[in-house]
Each structure stands twice: as C-alpha cells, then as structure tokens.
Amino acid sequence: MSRVRLITDSACDLPQDIVTSLDIDVVSLSIRFGDEEFVDRVDLSPAQFWARCASSKVLPETSAPSPGAFHDAYERARNLGYDGALVVTLSAALSATNQSATLAAAQTPDFAVRVVDSQAVSMALGLMVLDLAESARAGTSLEELETFALSLRERVGVCGTLDTLEHLVKGGRVGGARALLGQVLAIKPLLELKDGVVAEAGRQRTRARALAAIVDVARQNAPLERLAIVHGDAPDVASVVSLAASIPLEHPVIVTDMGPVVGTHGGPRIVALCWISSSPAPLHS
C-alpha cells in the first residue's frame, strides 16, 4: 500500500487538530505589517493577526513561500517514509505559491510529487485537503489522488461577505471609486470564486441580509458533503451557524477562524461559507 503525504499552504485555514490527526504538512506564507514580518501559523496566530489589524496603522501584506520551503516539505515527507506527496495549493491566479511548489517539485526528481492548483482559498482549499488526506490514509495511490483532487475542484464552492472594503481597496483588489460608492451606500458585497479568482456575487444593504444571502447560496448547492464556516473575528458568526443548520450535510459543519493570508485581503469580520457538494448519485441501468 502506497503512503502519500498531503502538503498544502497556510491559506487553507484548516484547524490544527485536523492537520495533526491526518499528518498534513502546511507550508506557511509570510505576513508583513510594515517592517515586521511573521510566518503564518508559526509566530502569528489568527487571534494575534486580528488583534494587530485592529491596532496597526498599516494594513498587512502577504508573500508566498519560497520554492525552498516546499523542497523542505518534500524532504520531510521522504524522511518520514512516505512514497510520494500530493501538494494542493491556493489558487494560482491569486498567489505565486503554486509556482513555488511546482519549481520545488522539479528540483526534487527522485521523490514523487504532484502539484494541484485548487483554484480555491481558505476552507474551500482546506476541505479539499481534508478529503484527500483521508483518502490517502486509506491507501489511495498518488495518481488516483491527483485525479480525485481535480474532481473535487469541480464540486467546491465559496461565498462570503465583507464588513469593510478598506483591505480590498488598499490591496488593489477592487477599484477605489467603486469601493467608495459601496461604503457611502453601506453596501455589503457578496464574493465568490470563479475559475480561481474573486468575483462579485451580489450586494446587500445590511449585514444581516448579506449573511442570510451567503447561507442561501450554500443551500442552493445542497446536498453537501462538507461545509465550513470561516470568519475573521466576526462577533455574529453564531447567527450564521444557526442559519446554516438546516442545510443537508454528510459531515458535521466545521466552524473556524480565517487566518492571516485570506484575512489580509478580506478584512475584519469577513464571513465565508465553503463547501464541497455531494457527488451525483451513480446512474443505474
């Protein structure tokens, strides 16, 4: 039976207990506040990140891991006796992380590595990695895992809402004039991922309506295999959990903190629902 290690990056927002129990290796991105740089998950927790956002006069920035960081992860897998590694990264359209993982794989020709662009972020990536890690533990081969990852990518969804547009504006993710208009009108934008990039999915005039709307989008994709509710220090996340309780679901919902990588661009009090839709029932003759 082959032993394949799952490797991902810290944009996955997976809770540490899942990472530990499934022996997933998480390669960290870096976060900068002005001249101070931190390694995500190593010396900056989500709680510390959001506290810094509240007190800092400068907005944070992120940087991708180096190819060397992924090479080290491949060597760790080899040294632990794994036969190969499947690397699933955040969307290549949003970060150079996938490129670093691919370059490192090319520099490690004597160890089997496959790199997959999840075309996702946060717990949409995390849920993919969770499914894949469980499958790897059951003995699935590297080639089969890669095929499975590509099929999962077609069933993953994300819908979120921002409480402030400041981080997106200053990070260059939306036009300034449009964002200013949104702030004046107190519009709460809904965001989704399409082909690995962030796209507007609608607008609501109030926070409560925006939260209800993102839950409705997830419900429209039900039945779901997995669902995660991820948030950036949002005081009203319990209301989202309550709204989502009636969504048909195969596994228990995961409620977790959004980390610095996605939080840098989403800003405080961001809330997102991430899911994997259930596989279609097989056709019977």
Summary of the structure (lengths in Angstrom):
residues: 285
radius of gyration: 18.7
end to end distance: 33.1
largest distance: 64.3
contacts: 993
relative contact order: 0.17
helix: 40%
strand: 26%
